[in-house]
Amino acid sequence: MKITVIGTGNMGSGFAKQLSSAGHIVRITGRDIDKAKALAEQFPNVTAYASSEALGDSEVVIVATAYTDAVSALQGLGDLTGKVVIDITNPLSADYMSLTIGHITSASEEIAKAVPQAHVVKAFNTLFAQVLADGPKFADNQRGSVFVAGDNDRAKQTAISLAQSIGWNTVDAGGLINARYLEPLAGLNIYLGYGAGLGTSIAPAWLNK
């Protein structure tokens, strides 16, 4: 796939590493173009662009920014008509221990309202950056899960295919409204990692018998 990643922090870096390893063509952008260039130089198939040039012919856009920056970052790309936008954000408070919105809406739904020409899908928001960068394999031959929620079937299947291409199990989490559940799940994961001291090599998964 041809994919644009917005964000050069730990999550953006993890996506650049994993998507490059899977053979995807990645365009990466961020507020600091020099940081984007330095990141791109570390991986094959990854090229840095200024925001206004970063969309190109990408089929998918991954929003790896803070929730508060997501809408402006997406709008800075230009025309998103028909593009699949994978929202990995969580609307976290300053101390990361609570959500700033929820129950009656979600980060993903608010982003979808702001860019109605795109097809927004929630995915990857329950993963720590370390887990994303290290890949989907855990102890005892366990494999991690990516939960995917969206209203457009094609967009959801695109996100599922992308996650599976980098080795993750996937769980179809229904419509985008279910981001209202996935974002608190990420909050619980953050509490377990930091508040309960379990560390950042953990992730929620869905099991089948």
C-alpha positions, 0 to 999 in steps of 0.5 A, spaced: 500 500 500 501 507 499 501 510 506 502 517 509 503 517 516 502 524 520 507 524 526 514 523 527 514 521 535 514 514 537 508 512 534 510 515 527 516 512 528 513 505 530 509 505 523 515 507 519 519 501 521 513 496 521 510 498 514 517 499 511 519 492 513 512 489 510 514 493 503 509 498 504 511 505 500 510 510 506 510 518 506 511 521 512 510 528 515 510 532 521 511 539 524 519 538 524 521 536 517 528 535 519 525 530 524 521 527 518 527 527 514 532 524 519 526 518 521 525 517 513 533 516 512 532 510 517 528 505 513 527 503 506 521 505 502 520 511 507 520 518 504 519 525 508 515 530 505 512 537 507 505 537 510 502 540 503 506 535 499 505 529 504 498 526 501 501 524 494 497 518 491 497 515 498 491 510 499 491 511 506 493 516 512 495 514 519 494 519 524 499 518 529 499 525 532 496 527 539 488 528 538 488 535 539 493 536 533 489 531 529 484 535 525 489 541 523 494 535 521 489 532 516 486 538 513 494 540 512 494 535 507 489 537 502 483 534 499 482 527 503 476 525 498 475 518 498 481 517 503 482 511 508 484 515 515 486 511 520 485 514 527 490 512 532 489 517 537 486 517 544 483 524 547 487 524 553 488 528 559 495 532 561 496 526 566 494 521 561 490 518 566 483 520 564 479 522 557 477 529 555 471 526 551 467 520 551 461 516 552 457 520 547 462 521 542 469 519 541 476 522 538 474 518 531 467 521 531 469 528 532 475 527 527 470 524 522 465 530 522 471 535 521 473 531 515 467 528 512 470 527 505 474 521 508 473 515 511 475 514 518 477 508 521 479 507 529 485 502 529 491 501 533 489 506 539 490 500 544 497 499 543 503 502 546 509 505 542 514 500 544 509 494 542 508 497 535 515 498 534 517 491 537 511 488 533 505 483 534 509 477 537 508 477 545 511 471 550 509 464 549 507 465 542 502 470 543 500 474 538 497 481 539 490 484 536 488 490 533 481 492 534 478 496 528 472 500 528 469 504 522 462 505 518 465 504 511 466 497 509 472 498 504 475 503 509 475 498 514 477 492 510 483 496 508 485 498 515 484 490 517 489 488 511 494 493 513 494 491 520 494 483 518 500 485 513 505 487 519 503 481 523 497 483 527 491 479 529 485 483 527 478 484 531 472 487 527 469 492 532 463 494 528 461 501 527 465 508 528 461 509 534 464 503 538 471 508 538 467 510 544 469 503 547 476 503 544 478 509 547 477 507 554 480 501 553 486 504 551 485 508 557 485 502 561 491 499 558 495 506 560 493 505 567 495 498 567 502 500 564 504 506 568 499 506 574 499 499 576 506 498 574 505 493 568 510 496 563 509 498 556 510 491 553 502 489 554 496 490 550 489 488 550 487 482 546 480 478 544 481 470 545 477 465 542 476 458 544 
